[in-house]
Amino acid sequence: MQSFLADADRKGVGSEGERTWVANVRDMAYDVEDIIDKFMYHMNRQRIGGRYSWILHHSIYFPKNLWVRRQTATKIQKINGKIKGAIPERNQRYGIDRIEGTSSKDNQKWVVRHAESSLFFKEDELVGIEKKRQLIMDWLMDGEPHLTVISIVGMGGSGKTTLAANIYNNEDVKKHFDCCAWITISQAYELEDILRSLIKEFHESRKETNPADLNSMNYRLLVKTLVNYLEKKRYLLVLDDVWDTNLLDEIKVSLRDSCIGSRIILTTQKEDVACYHLGGKHHIHYIQLLQNEEAWELFCKKAFTNCPNGSCPLELKSFAEELVGKCEGLPLAIAALGSLMYFKNMSQWNEIKNKVNWSPSNNPKLEGVKSILLLSFNDLPYQLKHCFLYCSLFPKDHEIRRKRLIKLWMAEGFVEPNEGSTLEEEAENYLVELTFRNMLQVVGRNEFGRPKRCKMHDILRELALSISKREKIGVVHVGIEEMTDCEARRVSIHKTDGEVKSFTSMSKLRSFLVFNKMLKTLPFGSKMLRVLDLEDAPIDDLPDELFKLFNLRYLNLRGTLVKELPKSVGRL
């Protein structure tokens, strides 16, 4: 069944009938996994209790064990019957058995090698931002004594954050201000966490030690600490990706105007946020999408770095210009398309050109971008698709640590063994390839140039979430009211009131990830959990049920209030 699904993915399923059939096979594969895991759970329970339990299971419970074995065999035989009869017939109908793979292992290795070598080059020069950068830098350092707010507004993927980051990292800008801070705001934020991050960032920019009791401070103390610290300092604050004016209302009390030239840059997709008045002077910069020449320059940087002078071969130019035109000047789409086309031959170029279509929608520009990004997703090797979709379980704008992501991929079974390298090395190759294809954005590198932290662009995350939900790979929940009938294998909790009562009915669950600092209780409705990621959850006690999870491969307690592991950890 797994081979069938991989073959179907390589072929690409077009009709509704094919999609339904593939979904049915996927559901049957999940059913088989459930049957085997439940059987293994039953047979492994005897190991947990030691020698006495083993004797009990092999004498008193012997008839029950026989019954469980018989029941399991019957279930598997039924599914075998369905599969043996149905798959050959559907293969013949849809031609899934006559597939020639479009991406070879050699091609994948070449992409990874190229991506790895590119890590040691300087970042490509940014396209089309010179005038924008100079304008904003002039506003930053114009000598105006009052606090000045500079709003950068534009659609998702237009380069707002890239422009702000380029200015923020400029040495002349750093020297002009006493302290600097960069805060990325998500749609679901906690004000106290933002204030703590501000204090940390300002201290770190001056290489100072953070206040010792920072984590235990309440709102009032946080505001007082921030106000006292910023007094008589010229500061630069970047608020990236602001979605509503409520945050600005709440935070402005902490950002006093000392009349010594402090500046705030905020990036947003929303006009009302960009126009919000925080006091002092206010400038608004509207991000314009790339002109034809700029769009072409960015595309060539991504698609033709291996060609002489980085220029497009003549025989491809008319196709390439038409493809770039479909991106409507949006940098995110152009970069993704360029990376996609990098290792394609002429026939593959034609095939992709025919697939890029505009869909009628309220926002046809965005739909076109999504169709281009969907091409990039469909071009990923089968295993990399799962790895990419998995990243959407992290919150919006979340910076994902490389080591955490690699361990999660391994625990989920996404990483295929490869002779001559460890699973960790293979997983790191996966990550490098996803960043090379612009499917993930690198936000920090280590001293060797390797990605240290990465995140997912909003539009790509939206695309990944819709695919994950449709294929029952994983879902994100921002509340508990809709969790009872979920069939997904993975659940990521982003916001709750502290309880997850309805979770107990989700017996098919394999992975549970928490990104909520209010969660107080742990649910154990599923005995087959494979991944339990509780990073930063305010949990101080580990219930006994946790150590009965025989299937557990990954347990993350980083940042929790747990002081020590109980002895029962030895049962795992």
C-alpha positions in Angstrom: 0.0 0.0 0.0 2.9 2.4 0.8 4.5 1.6 -2.5 1.2 2.2 -4.3 0.8 5.6 -2.6 4.3 6.6 -3.6 3.7 5.5 -7.2 0.4 7.4 -7.3 2.1 10.5 -6.0 4.8 10.3 -8.7 2.2 9.9 -11.4 0.0 12.6 -10.1 -3.7 12.0 -9.7 -5.9 14.1 -11.9 -9.5 12.9 -11.9 -11.9 12.9 -8.9 -12.1 9.1 -9.2 -8.4 8.7 -8.9 -8.2 11.0 -5.9 -11.0 9.1 -4.1 -9.3 5.8 -4.8 -5.9 7.0 -3.5 -7.7 8.4 -0.4 -9.3 5.0 0.2 -6.0 3.2 0.0 -4.5 5.7 2.4 -7.3 5.1 4.8 -6.8 1.3 4.6 -3.1 1.8 5.2 -4.0 3.8 8.4 -6.4 1.0 9.4 -3.7 -1.6 9.1 -1.3 0.5 11.1 -4.0 0.8 13.8 -4.7 -2.9 13.9 -1.0 -3.8 14.2 -0.3 -1.1 16.8 -3.3 -2.2 19.0 -2.1 -5.8 18.8 1.4 -4.8 19.7 0.0 -2.7 22.6 -1.8 -5.7 24.0 1.2 -8.0 23.7 3.6 -5.4 25.2 1.5 -4.7 28.3 2.9 -7.8 29.9 6.5 -6.5 29.7 5.6 -3.3 31.6 4.9 -5.1 34.9 8.0 -7.3 35.0 8.3 -11.1 35.6 5.0 -11.4 37.6 3.0 -9.8 34.9 4.6 -12.0 32.3 3.6 -15.2 34.2 0.0 -13.8 34.6 -0.3 -13.0 30.9 0.9 -16.5 29.9 -1.3 -18.4 32.2 -4.6 -16.7 33.4 -4.8 -14.4 30.3 -3.8 -17.0 27.8 -7.3 -17.5 26.3 -7.7 -13.7 26.0 -4.3 -13.5 24.1 -5.5 -16.2 21.7 -8.8 -14.3 21.1 -6.8 -11.0 20.4 -4.6 -12.8 18.0 -7.6 -14.4 16.2 -9.4 -11.0 16.1 -6.3 -9.3 14.7 -5.8 -11.9 12.0 -9.4 -11.7 10.9 -9.2 -7.9 10.5 -6.0 -8.1 8.5 -7.4 -10.9 6.2 -10.4 -8.6 5.5 -8.2 -5.7 4.4 -6.0 -8.1 2.5 -9.0 -9.2 0.5 -10.0 -5.7 -0.3 -6.5 -4.7 -1.4 -5.7 -7.9 -3.5 -8.9 -7.6 -5.4 -9.1 -3.9 -5.8 -5.6 -2.5 -6.4 -4.8 -4.5 -9.6 -8.2 -3.6 -11.1 -7.7 0.1 -10.3 -4.1 0.1 -11.4 -5.2 -1.1 -14.8 -8.0 1.5 -15.0 -5.8 4.5 -14.0 -2.4 3.3 -15.3 -0.7 3.7 -11.9 1.3 0.6 -12.6 2.8 2.1 -15.8 4.7 4.9 -14.1 8.2 6.2 -15.0 9.6 8.1 -12.1 10.2 11.8 -12.9 13.0 12.4 -10.3 15.8 9.9 -9.8 17.9 9.4 -6.7 20.9 10.8 -8.5 19.0 14.0 -9.4 18.0 14.4 -5.7 21.6 13.9 -4.6 22.8 16.5 -7.1 20.3 19.0 -5.8 21.4 18.4 -2.2 25.1 18.7 -3.1 24.4 22.0 -4.9 22.3 23.3 -2.1 25.0 22.4 0.5 27.7 24.2 -1.5 25.5 27.3 -1.8 25.4 27.6 1.9 29.0 28.7 1.9 28.5 31.4 -0.7 27.4 34.9 0.2 23.6 35.5 0.1 22.4 36.6 -3.3 22.0 40.3 -3.6 18.4 41.4 -3.1 16.6 42.6 -6.1 14.8 45.9 -6.4 15.2 47.2 -2.9 18.0 49.8 -3.2 15.7 52.8 -3.5 13.3 51.5 -0.9 16.1 50.8 1.5 17.6 54.3 1.1 14.3 56.0 1.6 13.6 54.1 4.9 17.2 54.6 6.2 16.8 58.4 5.5 13.6 58.3 7.7 15.4 56.4 10.4 18.3 58.8 10.6 16.8 62.2 9.6 17.5 63.9 13.0 13.9 64.2 14.0 13.9 64.1 17.8 10.4 62.8 18.3 9.5 59.1 18.2 8.8 58.2 14.5 6.8 55.2 13.2 7.6 53.7 9.8 5.0 51.3 8.4 5.9 48.9 5.6 2.7 47.5 4.1 2.2 45.0 1.3 0.7 41.6 0.4 2.1 38.3 1.7 5.3 37.3 -0.1 6.0 40.9 -1.4 9.3 41.2 0.6 8.3 43.4 3.6 10.2 41.4 6.1 13.2 41.0 3.8 13.4 44.8 3.3 13.1 45.4 7.1 15.7 42.8 7.9 18.2 44.2 5.4 17.8 47.6 7.0 17.9 46.3 10.6 21.1 44.4 10.0 22.8 47.4 8.4 26.0 48.4 10.4 25.3 52.2 10.0 21.8 51.7 11.4 23.1 49.6 14.4 25.6 52.3 15.2 23.0 55.1 15.1 20.9 53.6 17.9 21.7 52.7 21.6 19.7 49.5 21.5 17.7 47.5 19.0 15.0 44.8 19.1 13.2 42.7 16.5 9.9 41.0 17.4 7.8 38.9 15.1 4.1 39.1 16.0 1.8 36.2 15.2 -2.0 36.4 15.0 -2.3 34.6 18.4 0.1 36.4 20.8 0.5 36.8 24.5 1.3 40.3 25.6 3.5 39.3 28.5 5.6 37.1 26.2 6.1 40.0 23.8 7.2 42.3 26.6 9.7 39.7 27.9 11.0 39.2 24.4 11.4 43.0 24.0 13.4 43.2 27.2 15.6 40.3 26.2 16.3 41.7 22.7 17.2 45.1 23.9 19.6 43.7 26.5 21.2 41.3 24.1 21.7 44.1 21.5 24.0 45.8 24.1 25.5 42.4 25.2 24.0 42.9 28.7 22.7 40.2 31.0 18.9 39.8 31.2 17.1 40.6 34.5 17.3 37.5 36.8 13.6 37.4 37.6 12.4 38.2 34.1 10.4 34.9 33.6 8.4 35.4 36.9 7.5 39.1 36.2 3.8 40.0 35.9 2.5 42.6 33.3 3.0 45.6 35.6 6.6 44.7 36.4 7.4 44.0 32.8 6.1 47.4 31.7 8.0 49.2 34.5 11.2 47.4 33.6 10.9 48.3 29.9 10.0 51.9 30.6 13.0 52.3 33.0 15.4 50.6 30.6 14.4 52.7 27.5 14.5 56.0 29.4 17.2 58.3 27.9 18.1 55.6 25.2 17.6 56.0 21.4 16.1 52.7 20.4 15.1 51.0 17.2 12.2 48.5 17.4 10.9 46.3 14.5 7.4 44.8 14.9 7.2 42.3 12.1 3.9 41.0 10.7 1.4 42.9 12.8 -2.2 41.9 12.2 -4.4 44.2 14.4 -4.2 47.5 16.2 -5.0 45.9 19.6 -1.4 45.0 20.1 -0.3 48.5 19.3 -2.8 49.9 21.8 -1.5 47.5 24.5 2.2 48.0 23.8 2.4 51.8 23.3 2.3 52.5 27.1 5.8 50.8 27.3 7.3 52.7 24.4 7.8 56.3 25.8 9.0 59.1 23.6 12.2 60.5 25.2 12.6 63.0 22.3 16.0 61.6 21.4 15.2 60.1 18.0 13.8 56.6 18.6 12.2 54.8 15.7 9.7 52.0 15.3 9.4 50.0 12.0 6.3 47.8 11.6 5.5 45.5 8.7 1.9 44.5 8.0 -0.5 43.3 5.3 -3.3 45.5 6.6 -3.9 49.1 5.7 -5.6 50.0 9.1 -2.6 48.7 11.0 -0.2 50.7 8.8 -2.1 53.9 9.4 -2.4 53.5 13.2 -1.0 56.5 15.0 1.4 55.7 17.9 2.4 59.3 18.5 5.1 61.5 16.9 5.7 61.4 13.2 4.4 58.6 10.9 5.7 57.5 7.5 4.0 54.8 5.4 5.9 52.9 2.7 3.8 50.8 0.3 5.7 47.8 -1.1 5.4 47.8 -4.9 5.7 44.4 -6.6 8.8 43.9 -8.8 8.9 45.5 -12.2 9.5 43.2 -15.2 13.2 43.7 -15.3 13.6 43.2 -11.5 11.4 40.1 -11.6 13.5 38.7 -14.5 16.7 39.4 -12.6 15.5 37.6 -9.5 14.3 34.6 -11.5 17.6 34.3 -13.3 19.5 34.4 -10.0 17.5 31.4 -8.8 17.1 29.4 -12.1 20.4 29.9 -14.0 23.2 30.1 -11.4 24.9 27.2 -13.2 24.8 28.9 -16.6 27.5 31.2 -18.0 27.1 34.7 -16.4 23.9 33.5 -14.8 21.9 34.2 -18.0 19.0 32.4 -19.5 19.7 30.1 -22.5 18.2 31.5 -25.7 16.0 28.5 -26.4 14.3 28.8 -23.0 13.9 32.6 -22.9 10.4 33.0 -24.3 9.0 30.2 -22.0 10.8 31.6 -19.0 9.5 35.1 -19.6 6.0 33.8 -19.9 6.3 31.9 -16.6 7.8 34.8 -14.7 4.9 37.0 -16.0 2.5 34.7 -14.3 4.1 35.5 -10.9 2.9 39.1 -11.2 6.0 40.5 -9.7 5.6 38.7 -6.3 9.1 37.8 -5.0 8.0 34.7 -3.1 6.5 33.1 -6.2 9.4 34.2 -8.4 12.0 32.7 -6.1 10.0 29.4 -5.7 9.5 29.1 -9.5 13.2 29.9 -10.2 14.3 27.2 -7.7 11.9 24.8 -9.2 13.1 25.4 -12.8 16.8 25.2 -11.8 17.2 21.5 -12.6 14.6 20.9 -15.4 15.2 20.1 -19.0 13.3 21.5 -22.0 10.4 19.0 -22.0 9.9 19.4 -18.2 9.8 23.2 -18.8 7.0 22.8 -21.3 5.1 20.5 -19.0 5.3 23.0 -16.1 4.4 25.9 -18.3 1.1 24.1 -19.3 0.3 23.4 -15.7 0.5 27.0 -14.4 -3.1 28.3 -14.7 -4.9 31.2 -13.1 -8.0 30.1 -11.1 -11.0 32.4 -10.8 -11.2 33.8 -7.3 -11.8 36.9 -5.3 -8.0 37.4 -5.4 -6.8 35.9 -8.7 -3.3 37.2 -8.1 -3.0 35.1 -4.9 -4.6 32.1 -6.6 -2.0 32.3 -9.4 0.8 32.4 -6.8 -0.7 29.3 -5.0 -0.8 27.4 -8.3 2.9 28.2 -8.8 3.7 27.1 -5.2 1.7 24.0 -5.7 3.9 23.1 -8.6 6.9 23.4 -6.3 5.2 21.2 -3.8 4.3 18.6 -6.4 7.8 18.5 -7.6 9.2 17.4 -4.2 10.3 13.8 -3.7 7.6 11.8 -1.9 9.4 11.8 1.5 10.1 15.5 1.3 6.4 16.2 0.9 5.7 14.7 4.3 8.6 16.7 5.8 7.3 19.9 4.3 3.7 19.4 5.3 4.8 18.5 8.9 6.3 22.1 9.3 2.8 23.5 9.0 2.0 22.1 12.4 4.2 24.8 13.9 2.5 28.1 14.6 2.6 31.0 12.1 5.9 32.8 12.1 7.4 30.2 14.5 11.2 29.8 14.2 11.8 26.1 14.1 15.1 24.8 15.4 16.9 22.5 13.1 17.7 19.8 15.7 14.1 19.7 16.9 12.7 19.3 13.4 15.2 16.6 12.4 14.4 14.5 15.5 10.7 14.9 14.8 11.0 13.8 11.2 13.0 10.8 12.3 10.5 9.8 15.0 7.7 10.1 12.5 9.5 7.7 10.1 9.8 10.2 7.3 13.6 9.8 6.9 14.6 6.9 4.6 17.9 5.1 5.5 20.7 5.7 2.9 23.8 3.6 2.8 26.9 5.6 3.9 25.1 8.2 6.0 23.2 8.3 9.3 19.5 9.1 9.6 20.5 12.5 11.1 22.6 13.3 8.0 19.8 12.3 5.7 17.3 14.4 7.6 19.7 17.4 7.4 19.9 16.8 3.6 16.1 17.0 3.4 16.2 20.3 5.3 18.9 21.7 3.0 16.9 20.7 -0.1 13.7 22.3 1.2 15.5 25.6 1.9 17.3 25.4 -1.5 13.8 25.1 -3.1 12.6 28.1 -1.1 9.9 26.0 0.5 11.4 26.9 3.9 13.1 30.2 4.8 16.4 30.2 6.8 16.3 32.7 9.6 19.6 31.7 11.3 22.8 29.8 10.4 25.5 28.2 12.5 29.2 29.0 12.2 29.5 26.4 9.4 26.8 28.1 7.3 24.2 25.4 7.9 20.6 26.3 8.7 20.1 26.7 12.5 16.5 27.9 12.5 13.9 28.1 9.7 10.3 29.1 9.3 7.5 28.8 6.8 6.1 31.6 4.8 2.4 32.4 5.5 1.2 31.5 1.9 3.1 28.2 1.9 1.9 27.3 5.4 -1.7 28.0 4.3 -1.2 25.7 1.3 0.5 23.0 3.5 -2.3 23.1 6.1 -5.0 22.6 3.5 -3.2 19.6 2.0 -2.4 18.1 5.5 -6.1 18.3 6.5 -7.3 16.8 3.3 -4.9 13.9 3.5 -5.4 13.4 7.3 -1.7 13.9 7.9 -2.2 16.6 10.6 -4.4 19.4 11.8 -3.9 22.5 13.9 -6.4 23.4 16.6 -6.8 26.8 18.1 -9.7 25.7 20.4 -11.2 22.5 21.9 -14.7 22.7 20.6 -14.0 20.9 17.3 -11.6 18.2 18.4 -14.0 15.3 19.0 -14.3 13.8 15.5 -10.8 14.5 14.2 -9.4 11.7 12.1 -5.9 13.2 11.6 -2.9 11.3 12.7 -1.3 14.4 14.2 -2.7 17.2 16.2 -1.0 20.5 17.1 -2.6 22.6 19.9 -2.1 26.4 19.5 -4.7 27.8 21.9 -6.8 26.3 24.6 -8.3 27.3 28.0 -6.0 24.9 29.8 -8.1 21.7 29.4 -8.3 19.2 26.5 -11.3 17.1 27.7 -12.6 16.0 24.3 -9.3 14.7 23.2 -9.9 11.2 24.7 -12.0 10.0 21.8 -9.2 10.5 19.3 -7.8 6.9 19.3 -6.1 7.2 15.9 -3.7 9.9 17.0 0.0 9.2 16.7 1.5 12.7 17.4 0.5 15.4 19.8 2.3 18.8 19.8 1.6 21.7 22.2 2.4 25.3 21.4 0.2 26.8 24.1 1.5 28.1 27.5 -1.9 27.7 29.1 -2.2 23.9 28.8 -2.3 22.4 32.3 -3.5 18.9 31.8 -2.3 16.1 29.5 -4.8 13.9 27.7 -4.0 10.2 27.0 -6.9 9.0 24.9 -4.5 7.4 22.4 -2.4 4.6 23.7 -0.4 4.6 20.4 1.2 8.0 20.6 4.5 8.1 18.8 5.4 11.8 19.4 4.7 13.9 22.4 6.1 17.4 22.1 5.4 19.6 25.2 8.1 22.3 24.8 7.4 25.3 27.0 4.0 23.9 28.3 3.5 24.9 32.0 3.4 21.2 33.1 5.2 20.3 36.4 4.0 16.7 36.8 4.2 13.7 34.4 1.3 11.3 34.8 1.9 7.6 35.1 0.0 7.0 31.8 2.9 8.7 30.0 5.2 5.8 30.7 2.8 3.2 29.4 3.1 4.6 25.9 5.0 1.7 24.4 5.1 3.3 20.9 6.6 6.6 22.1 9.7 7.5 20.0 10.0 11.3 20.8 9.4 13.1 24.1 10.2 16.8 24.4 10.0 18.3 27.9 12.3 21.3 27.1 11.1 24.5 28.8 8.4 22.7 31.0 8.3 23.0 34.8 9.3 19.3 35.2 12.2 19.2 37.7 13.1 15.5 37.4 12.0 12.4 35.6 10.3 9.8 37.8 11.7 6.3 38.0 8.8 5.0 35.9 10.5 6.4 32.9 12.3 3.1 32.8 9.1 1.4 31.5 9.4 3.2 28.1 
